[in-house]
């Protein structure tokens, strides 16, 4: 099956019919693109500040104990 277009009476394209494997491939590529955009955004916002994992766990525990 090839890509098909649905048109109005004037020949304007209104919709498209794709083979399911092509549709799924497009969805996968869109998901990957979204992940790349999120990664790039996170890299831009990264201040470089890091804390040791043990300190992070301690901070979480302190917040839990305050409740």
HTML snippet that shows the backbone in 3Dmol.js (N, CA, C, O; Angstrom):
<script src="https://3Dmol.org/build/3Dmol-min.js"></script>
<div id="view" style="width:600px;height:400px;position:relative"></div>
<script>
const pdb = `
ATOM      1  N   UNK A   1       0.844  -1.185   0.000  1.00  0.00           N
ATOM      2  CA  UNK A   1       0.000   0.000   0.000  1.00  0.00           C
ATOM      3  C   UNK A   1       0.885   1.243   0.000  1.00  0.00           C
ATOM      4  O   UNK A   1       1.899   1.295   0.695  1.00  0.00           O
ATOM      5  N   UNK A   2       0.501   2.214  -0.765  1.00  0.00           N
ATOM      6  CA  UNK A   2       1.249   3.464  -0.813  1.00  0.00           C
ATOM      7  C   UNK A   2       0.472   4.549  -0.078  1.00  0.00           C
ATOM      8  O   UNK A   2      -0.686   4.356   0.290  1.00  0.00           O
ATOM      9  N   UNK A   3       1.104   5.660   0.125  1.00  0.00           N
ATOM     10  CA  UNK A   3       0.444   6.795   0.760  1.00  0.00           C
ATOM     11  C   UNK A   3      -0.649   7.310  -0.165  1.00  0.00           C
ATOM     12  O   UNK A   3      -0.445   7.472  -1.368  1.00  0.00           O
ATOM     13  N   UNK A   4      -1.819   7.563   0.426  1.00  0.00           N
ATOM     14  CA  UNK A   4      -2.953   8.067  -0.353  1.00  0.00           C
ATOM     15  C   UNK A   4      -3.447   9.363   0.280  1.00  0.00           C
ATOM     16  O   UNK A   4      -3.375   9.546   1.495  1.00  0.00           O
ATOM     17  N   UNK A   5      -3.944  10.249  -0.562  1.00  0.00           N
ATOM     18  CA  UNK A   5      -4.481  11.516  -0.085  1.00  0.00           C
ATOM     19  C   UNK A   5      -5.980  11.572  -0.320  1.00  0.00           C
ATOM     20  O   UNK A   5      -6.479  11.104  -1.344  1.00  0.00           O
ATOM     21  N   UNK A   6      -6.687  12.144   0.628  1.00  0.00           N
ATOM     22  CA  UNK A   6      -8.111  12.415   0.476  1.00  0.00           C
ATOM     23  C   UNK A   6      -8.222  13.895   0.154  1.00  0.00           C
ATOM     24  O   UNK A   6      -7.672  14.740   0.861  1.00  0.00           O
ATOM     25  N   UNK A   7      -8.940  14.201  -0.919  1.00  0.00           N
ATOM     26  CA  UNK A   7      -9.046  15.585  -1.375  1.00  0.00           C
ATOM     27  C   UNK A   7     -10.506  16.021  -1.440  1.00  0.00           C
ATOM     28  O   UNK A   7     -11.421  15.199  -1.481  1.00  0.00           O
ATOM     29  N   UNK A   8     -10.695  17.338  -1.448  1.00  0.00           N
ATOM     30  CA  UNK A   8     -12.048  17.864  -1.658  1.00  0.00           C
ATOM     31  C   UNK A   8     -12.295  17.981  -3.156  1.00  0.00           C
ATOM     32  O   UNK A   8     -11.461  17.572  -3.963  1.00  0.00           O
ATOM     33  N   UNK A   9     -13.442  18.540  -3.522  1.00  0.00           N
ATOM     34  CA  UNK A   9     -13.811  18.644  -4.943  1.00  0.00           C
ATOM     35  C   UNK A   9     -12.869  19.541  -5.737  1.00  0.00           C
ATOM     36  O   UNK A   9     -12.789  19.431  -6.961  1.00  0.00           O
ATOM     37  N   UNK A  10     -12.151  20.435  -5.042  1.00  0.00           N
ATOM     38  CA  UNK A  10     -11.214  21.325  -5.735  1.00  0.00           C
ATOM     39  C   UNK A  10      -9.802  20.735  -5.790  1.00  0.00           C
ATOM     40  O   UNK A  10      -8.893  21.356  -6.343  1.00  0.00           O
ATOM     41  N   UNK A  11      -9.617  19.558  -5.229  1.00  0.00           N
ATOM     42  CA  UNK A  11      -8.310  18.914  -5.252  1.00  0.00           C
ATOM     43  C   UNK A  11      -7.411  19.279  -4.081  1.00  0.00           C
ATOM     44  O   UNK A  11      -6.242  18.895  -4.054  1.00  0.00           O
ATOM     45  N   UNK A  12      -7.945  20.017  -3.115  1.00  0.00           N
ATOM     46  CA  UNK A  12      -7.167  20.366  -1.924  1.00  0.00           C
ATOM     47  C   UNK A  12      -7.038  19.142  -1.023  1.00  0.00           C
ATOM     48  O   UNK A  12      -8.025  18.458  -0.752  1.00  0.00           O
ATOM     49  N   UNK A  13      -5.834  18.872  -0.568  1.00  0.00           N
ATOM     50  CA  UNK A  13      -5.600  17.718   0.300  1.00  0.00           C
ATOM     51  C   UNK A  13      -6.207  17.974   1.674  1.00  0.00           C
ATOM     52  O   UNK A  13      -5.952  19.005   2.295  1.00  0.00           O
ATOM     53  N   UNK A  14      -7.012  17.023   2.140  1.00  0.00           N
ATOM     54  CA  UNK A  14      -7.681  17.127   3.433  1.00  0.00           C
ATOM     55  C   UNK A  14      -7.126  16.153   4.454  1.00  0.00           C
ATOM     56  O   UNK A  14      -7.109  16.441   5.651  1.00  0.00           O
ATOM     57  N   UNK A  15      -6.673  15.003   3.987  1.00  0.00           N
ATOM     58  CA  UNK A  15      -6.195  13.955   4.890  1.00  0.00           C
ATOM     59  C   UNK A  15      -5.257  13.042   4.123  1.00  0.00           C
ATOM     60  O   UNK A  15      -5.133  13.117   2.900  1.00  0.00           O
ATOM     61  N   UNK A  16      -4.598  12.174   4.886  1.00  0.00           N
ATOM     62  CA  UNK A  16      -3.662  11.233   4.281  1.00  0.00           C
ATOM     63  C   UNK A  16      -3.895   9.851   4.876  1.00  0.00           C
ATOM     64  O   UNK A  16      -4.216   9.718   6.057  1.00  0.00           O
ATOM     65  N   UNK A  17      -3.733   8.845   4.064  1.00  0.00           N
ATOM     66  CA  UNK A  17      -3.806   7.456   4.518  1.00  0.00           C
ATOM     67  C   UNK A  17      -2.414   6.861   4.336  1.00  0.00           C
ATOM     68  O   UNK A  17      -1.872   6.834   3.232  1.00  0.00           O
ATOM     69  N   UNK A  18      -1.842   6.379   5.460  1.00  0.00           N
ATOM     70  CA  UNK A  18      -0.492   5.806   5.446  1.00  0.00           C
ATOM     71  C   UNK A  18      -0.555   4.324   5.783  1.00  0.00           C
ATOM     72  O   UNK A  18      -1.442   3.888   6.516  1.00  0.00           O
ATOM     73  N   UNK A  19       0.383   3.551   5.250  1.00  0.00           N
ATOM     74  CA  UNK A  19       0.520   2.176   5.728  1.00  0.00           C
ATOM     75  C   UNK A  19       0.872   2.208   7.218  1.00  0.00           C
ATOM     76  O   UNK A  19       1.599   3.099   7.658  1.00  0.00           O
ATOM     77  N   UNK A  20       0.371   1.258   7.990  1.00  0.00           N
ATOM     78  CA  UNK A  20       0.552   1.270   9.440  1.00  0.00           C
ATOM     79  C   UNK A  20       2.024   1.265   9.840  1.00  0.00           C
ATOM     80  O   UNK A  20       2.400   1.923  10.810  1.00  0.00           O
ATOM     81  N   UNK A  21       2.861   0.532   9.106  1.00  0.00           N
ATOM     82  CA  UNK A  21       4.287   0.503   9.465  1.00  0.00           C
ATOM     83  C   UNK A  21       4.938   1.864   9.257  1.00  0.00           C
ATOM     84  O   UNK A  21       5.831   2.246  10.013  1.00  0.00           O
ATOM     85  N   UNK A  22       4.504   2.589   8.250  1.00  0.00           N
ATOM     86  CA  UNK A  22       5.041   3.936   8.019  1.00  0.00           C
ATOM     87  C   UNK A  22       4.552   4.892   9.116  1.00  0.00           C
ATOM     88  O   UNK A  22       5.316   5.726   9.603  1.00  0.00           O
ATOM     89  N   UNK A  23       3.284   4.768   9.498  1.00  0.00           N
ATOM     90  CA  UNK A  23       2.721   5.576  10.578  1.00  0.00           C
ATOM     91  C   UNK A  23       3.470   5.324  11.884  1.00  0.00           C
ATOM     92  O   UNK A  23       3.834   6.268  12.584  1.00  0.00           O
ATOM     93  N   UNK A  24       3.698   4.062  12.210  1.00  0.00           N
ATOM     94  CA  UNK A  24       4.418   3.718  13.440  1.00  0.00           C
ATOM     95  C   UNK A  24       5.842   4.261  13.429  1.00  0.00           C
ATOM     96  O   UNK A  24       6.344   4.715  14.457  1.00  0.00           O
ATOM     97  N   UNK A  25       6.487   4.215  12.274  1.00  0.00           N
ATOM     98  CA  UNK A  25       7.844   4.752  12.155  1.00  0.00           C
ATOM     99  C   UNK A  25       7.852   6.260  12.413  1.00  0.00           C
ATOM    100  O   UNK A  25       8.742   6.773  13.092  1.00  0.00           O
ATOM    101  N   UNK A  26       6.872   6.954  11.878  1.00  0.00           N
ATOM    102  CA  UNK A  26       6.768   8.399  12.103  1.00  0.00           C
ATOM    103  C   UNK A  26       6.569   8.692  13.586  1.00  0.00           C
ATOM    104  O   UNK A  26       7.190   9.608  14.124  1.00  0.00           O
ATOM    105  N   UNK A  27       5.703   7.918  14.258  1.00  0.00           N
ATOM    106  CA  UNK A  27       5.484   8.106  15.693  1.00  0.00           C
ATOM    107  C   UNK A  27       6.769   7.900  16.483  1.00  0.00           C
ATOM    108  O   UNK A  27       7.072   8.679  17.387  1.00  0.00           O
ATOM    109  N   UNK A  28       7.524   6.863  16.153  1.00  0.00           N
ATOM    110  CA  UNK A  28       8.788   6.596  16.844  1.00  0.00           C
ATOM    111  C   UNK A  28       9.765   7.748  16.658  1.00  0.00           C
ATOM    112  O   UNK A  28      10.434   8.162  17.605  1.00  0.00           O
ATOM    113  N   UNK A  29       9.847   8.262  15.444  1.00  0.00           N
ATOM    114  CA  UNK A  29      10.763   9.364  15.170  1.00  0.00           C
ATOM    115  C   UNK A  29      10.333  10.635  15.898  1.00  0.00           C
ATOM    116  O   UNK A  29      11.179  11.396  16.366  1.00  0.00           O
ATOM    117  N   UNK A  30       9.032  10.869  15.998  1.00  0.00           N
ATOM    118  CA  UNK A  30       8.546  12.033  16.744  1.00  0.00           C
ATOM    119  C   UNK A  30       8.868  11.909  18.228  1.00  0.00           C
ATOM    120  O   UNK A  30       9.254  12.889  18.865  1.00  0.00           O
ATOM    121  N   UNK A  31       8.712  10.710  18.780  1.00  0.00           N
ATOM    122  CA  UNK A  31       9.052  10.485  20.186  1.00  0.00           C
ATOM    123  C   UNK A  31      10.541  10.718  20.427  1.00  0.00           C
ATOM    124  O   UNK A  31      10.931  11.325  21.425  1.00  0.00           O
ATOM    125  N   UNK A  32      11.361  10.234  19.510  1.00  0.00           N
ATOM    126  CA  UNK A  32      12.807  10.428  19.646  1.00  0.00           C
ATOM    127  C   UNK A  32      13.161  11.912  19.559  1.00  0.00           C
ATOM    128  O   UNK A  32      14.006  12.398  20.310  1.00  0.00           O
ATOM    129  N   UNK A  33      12.520  12.619  18.651  1.00  0.00           N
ATOM    130  CA  UNK A  33      12.766  14.057  18.514  1.00  0.00           C
ATOM    131  C   UNK A  33      12.385  14.791  19.794  1.00  0.00           C
ATOM    132  O   UNK A  33      13.101  15.696  20.223  1.00  0.00           O
ATOM    133  N   UNK A  34      11.260  14.410  20.410  1.00  0.00           N
ATOM    134  CA  UNK A  34      10.840  15.038  21.662  1.00  0.00           C
ATOM    135  C   UNK A  34      11.870  14.785  22.758  1.00  0.00           C
ATOM    136  O   UNK A  34      12.180  15.684  23.540  1.00  0.00           O
ATOM    137  N   UNK A  35      12.400  13.567  22.817  1.00  0.00           N
ATOM    138  CA  UNK A  35      13.428  13.247  23.812  1.00  0.00           C
ATOM    139  C   UNK A  35      14.687  14.081  23.591  1.00  0.00           C
ATOM    140  O   UNK A  35      15.303  14.548  24.549  1.00  0.00           O
ATOM    141  N   UNK A  36      15.063  14.265  22.342  1.00  0.00           N
ATOM    142  CA  UNK A  36      16.237  15.082  22.020  1.00  0.00           C
ATOM    143  C   UNK A  36      16.002  16.531  22.452  1.00  0.00           C
ATOM    144  O   UNK A  36      16.892  17.164  23.018  1.00  0.00           O
ATOM    145  N   UNK A  37      14.804  17.051  22.184  1.00  0.00           N
ATOM    146  CA  UNK A  37      14.491  18.427  22.586  1.00  0.00           C
ATOM    147  C   UNK A  37      14.551  18.579  24.100  1.00  0.00           C
ATOM    148  O   UNK A  37      15.090  19.565  24.602  1.00  0.00           O
ATOM    149  N   UNK A  38      14.001  17.608  24.833  1.00  0.00           N
ATOM    150  CA  UNK A  38      14.035  17.667  26.297  1.00  0.00           C
ATOM    151  C   UNK A  38      15.466  17.599  26.816  1.00  0.00           C
ATOM    152  O   UNK A  38      15.819  18.305  27.761  1.00  0.00           O
ATOM    153  N   UNK A  39      16.290  16.755  26.203  1.00  0.00           N
ATOM    154  CA  UNK A  39      17.696  16.651  26.596  1.00  0.00           C
ATOM    155  C   UNK A  39      18.410  17.982  26.359  1.00  0.00           C
ATOM    156  O   UNK A  39      19.132  18.473  27.228  1.00  0.00           O
ATOM    157  N   UNK A  40      18.201  18.558  25.177  1.00  0.00           N
ATOM    158  CA  UNK A  40      18.843  19.836  24.858  1.00  0.00           C
ATOM    159  C   UNK A  40      18.411  20.928  25.828  1.00  0.00           C
ATOM    160  O   UNK A  40      19.232  21.740  26.255  1.00  0.00           O
ATOM    161  N   UNK A  41      17.122  20.953  26.182  1.00  0.00           N
ATOM    162  CA  UNK A  41      16.625  21.944  27.135  1.00  0.00           C
ATOM    163  C   UNK A  41      17.259  21.745  28.510  1.00  0.00           C
ATOM    164  O   UNK A  41      17.648  22.713  29.163  1.00  0.00           O
ATOM    165  N   UNK A  42      17.362  20.501  28.944  1.00  0.00           N
ATOM    166  CA  UNK A  42      17.975  20.214  30.243  1.00  0.00           C
ATOM    167  C   UNK A  42      19.444  20.628  30.246  1.00  0.00           C
ATOM    168  O   UNK A  42      19.928  21.170  31.239  1.00  0.00           O
ATOM    169  N   UNK A  43      20.154  20.384  29.157  1.00  0.00           N
ATOM    170  CA  UNK A  43      21.564  20.781  29.068  1.00  0.00           C
ATOM    171  C   UNK A  43      21.710  22.301  29.150  1.00  0.00           C
ATOM    172  O   UNK A  43      22.642  22.803  29.778  1.00  0.00           O
ATOM    173  N   UNK A  44      20.793  23.033  28.517  1.00  0.00           N
ATOM    174  CA  UNK A  44      20.850  24.503  28.560  1.00  0.00           C
ATOM    175  C   UNK A  44      20.626  25.021  29.977  1.00  0.00           C
ATOM    176  O   UNK A  44      21.246  26.001  30.389  1.00  0.00           O
ATOM    177  N   UNK A  45      19.743  24.363  30.720  1.00  0.00           N
ATOM    178  CA  UNK A  45      19.409  24.811  32.077  1.00  0.00           C
ATOM    179  C   UNK A  45      20.396  24.315  33.123  1.00  0.00           C
ATOM    180  O   UNK A  45      20.354  24.768  34.267  1.00  0.00           O
ATOM    181  N   UNK A  46      21.277  23.404  32.761  1.00  0.00           N
ATOM    182  CA  UNK A  46      22.215  22.808  33.717  1.00  0.00           C
ATOM    183  C   UNK A  46      23.202  23.851  34.217  1.00  0.00           C
ATOM    184  O   UNK A  46      23.907  24.486  33.434  1.00  0.00           O
ATOM    185  N   UNK A  47      23.240  24.016  35.536  1.00  0.00           N
ATOM    186  CA  UNK A  47      24.170  24.979  36.140  1.00  0.00           C
ATOM    187  C   UNK A  47      25.508  24.337  36.468  1.00  0.00           C
ATOM    188  O   UNK A  47      26.472  25.030  36.794  1.00  0.00           O
ATOM    189  N   UNK A  48      25.567  23.020  36.384  1.00  0.00           N
ATOM    190  CA  UNK A  48      26.794  22.313  36.724  1.00  0.00           C
ATOM    191  C   UNK A  48      26.885  21.951  38.190  1.00  0.00           C
ATOM    192  O   UNK A  48      27.792  21.228  38.601  1.00  0.00           O
ATOM    193  N   UNK A  49      25.939  22.454  38.989  1.00  0.00           N
ATOM    194  CA  UNK A  49      25.955  22.172  40.424  1.00  0.00           C
ATOM    195  C   UNK A  49      25.543  20.718  40.671  1.00  0.00           C
ATOM    196  O   UNK A  49      24.552  20.237  40.121  1.00  0.00           O
ATOM    197  N   UNK A  50      26.318  20.037  41.501  1.00  0.00           N
ATOM    198  CA  UNK A  50      26.035  18.641  41.851  1.00  0.00           C
ATOM    199  C   UNK A  50      26.193  18.482  43.353  1.00  0.00           C
ATOM    200  O   UNK A  50      26.968  19.195  43.990  1.00  0.00           O
ATOM    201  N   UNK A  51      25.437  17.524  43.912  1.00  0.00           N
ATOM    202  CA  UNK A  51      25.622  17.176  45.322  1.00  0.00           C
ATOM    203  C   UNK A  51      25.830  15.671  45.398  1.00  0.00           C
ATOM    204  O   UNK A  51      25.287  14.927  44.582  1.00  0.00           O
ATOM    205  N   UNK A  52      26.599  15.226  46.354  1.00  0.00           N
ATOM    206  CA  UNK A  52      26.813  13.785  46.501  1.00  0.00           C
ATOM    207  C   UNK A  52      25.481  13.068  46.762  1.00  0.00           C
ATOM    208  O   UNK A  52      24.583  13.620  47.398  1.00  0.00           O
ATOM    209  N   UNK A  53      25.370  11.853  46.270  1.00  0.00           N
ATOM    210  CA  UNK A  53      24.141  11.089  46.398  1.00  0.00           C
ATOM    211  C   UNK A  53      23.730  10.915  47.856  1.00  0.00           C
ATOM    212  O   UNK A  53      22.550  11.025  48.189  1.00  0.00           O
ATOM    213  N   UNK A  54      24.688  10.646  48.712  1.00  0.00           N
ATOM    214  CA  UNK A  54      24.384  10.455  50.132  1.00  0.00           C
ATOM    215  C   UNK A  54      23.756  11.717  50.727  1.00  0.00           C
ATOM    216  O   UNK A  54      22.825  11.632  51.528  1.00  0.00           O
ATOM    217  N   UNK A  55      24.264  12.882  50.334  1.00  0.00           N
ATOM    218  CA  UNK A  55      23.680  14.140  50.806  1.00  0.00           C
ATOM    219  C   UNK A  55      22.247  14.302  50.296  1.00  0.00           C
ATOM    220  O   UNK A  55      21.369  14.766  51.023  1.00  0.00           O
ATOM    221  N   UNK A  56      22.025  13.922  49.061  1.00  0.00           N
ATOM    222  CA  UNK A  56      20.679  14.012  48.496  1.00  0.00           C
ATOM    223  C   UNK A  56      19.716  13.117  49.262  1.00  0.00           C
ATOM    224  O   UNK A  56      18.600  13.530  49.579  1.00  0.00           O
ATOM    225  N   UNK A  57      20.143  11.886  49.564  1.00  0.00           N
ATOM    226  CA  UNK A  57      19.297  10.976  50.340  1.00  0.00           C
ATOM    227  C   UNK A  57      18.999  11.556  51.719  1.00  0.00           C
ATOM    228  O   UNK A  57      17.872  11.464  52.207  1.00  0.00           O
ATOM    229  N   UNK A  58      19.997  12.143  52.337  1.00  0.00           N
ATOM    230  CA  UNK A  58      19.800  12.750  53.659  1.00  0.00           C
ATOM    231  C   UNK A  58      18.803  13.907  53.603  1.00  0.00           C
ATOM    232  O   UNK A  58      17.964  14.054  54.492  1.00  0.00           O
ATOM    233  N   UNK A  59      18.896  14.720  52.562  1.00  0.00           N
ATOM    234  CA  UNK A  59      17.960  15.830  52.409  1.00  0.00           C
ATOM    235  C   UNK A  59      16.530  15.317  52.239  1.00  0.00           C
ATOM    236  O   UNK A  59      15.592  15.876  52.807  1.00  0.00           O
ATOM    237  N   UNK A  60      16.373  14.263  51.465  1.00  0.00           N
ATOM    238  CA  UNK A  60      15.046  13.677  51.257  1.00  0.00           C
ATOM    239  C   UNK A  60      14.498  13.126  52.566  1.00  0.00           C
ATOM    240  O   UNK A  60      13.334  13.346  52.901  1.00  0.00           O
ATOM    241  N   UNK A  61      15.326  12.423  53.291  1.00  0.00           N
ATOM    242  CA  UNK A  61      14.900  11.859  54.579  1.00  0.00           C
ATOM    243  C   UNK A  61      14.504  12.950  55.560  1.00  0.00           C
ATOM    244  O   UNK A  61      13.515  12.804  56.279  1.00  0.00           O
ATOM    245  N   UNK A  62      15.256  14.035  55.598  1.00  0.00           N
ATOM    246  CA  UNK A  62      14.928  15.151  56.489  1.00  0.00           C
ATOM    247  C   UNK A  62      13.554  15.725  56.159  1.00  0.00           C
ATOM    248  O   UNK A  62      12.771  16.024  57.061  1.00  0.00           O
ATOM    249  N   UNK A  63      13.262  15.879  54.872  1.00  0.00           N
ATOM    250  CA  UNK A  63      11.958  16.405  54.461  1.00  0.00           C
ATOM    251  C   UNK A  63      10.843  15.435  54.824  1.00  0.00           C
ATOM    252  O   UNK A  63       9.770  15.863  55.249  1.00  0.00           O
ATOM    253  N   UNK A  64      11.078  14.142  54.665  1.00  0.00           N
ATOM    254  CA  UNK A  64      10.066  13.139  55.016  1.00  0.00           C
ATOM    255  C   UNK A  64       9.785  13.156  56.515  1.00  0.00           C
ATOM    256  O   UNK A  64       8.637  13.011  56.935  1.00  0.00           O
ATOM    257  N   UNK A  65      10.817  13.330  57.309  1.00  0.00           N
ATOM    258  CA  UNK A  65      10.665  13.304  58.767  1.00  0.00           C
ATOM    259  C   UNK A  65       9.956  14.539  59.305  1.00  0.00           C
ATOM    260  O   UNK A  65       9.393  14.501  60.399  1.00  0.00           O
ATOM    261  N   UNK A  66       9.978  15.637  58.549  1.00  0.00           N
ATOM    262  CA  UNK A  66       9.321  16.870  58.988  1.00  0.00           C
ATOM    263  C   UNK A  66       7.805  16.783  58.853  1.00  0.00           C
ATOM    264  O   UNK A  66       7.090  17.567  59.476  1.00  0.00           O
ATOM    265  N   UNK A  67       7.310  15.864  58.068  1.00  0.00           N
ATOM    266  CA  UNK A  67       5.857  15.758  57.826  1.00  0.00           C
ATOM    267  C   UNK A  67       5.142  15.101  58.956  1.00  0.00           C
ATOM    268  O   UNK A  67       3.923  14.939  58.905  1.00  0.00           O
TER     269      UNK A  67
END
`;
const viewer = $3Dmol.createViewer("view");
viewer.addModel(pdb, "pdb");
viewer.setStyle({}, {cartoon: {color: "spectrum"}});
viewer.zoomTo();
viewer.render();
</script>
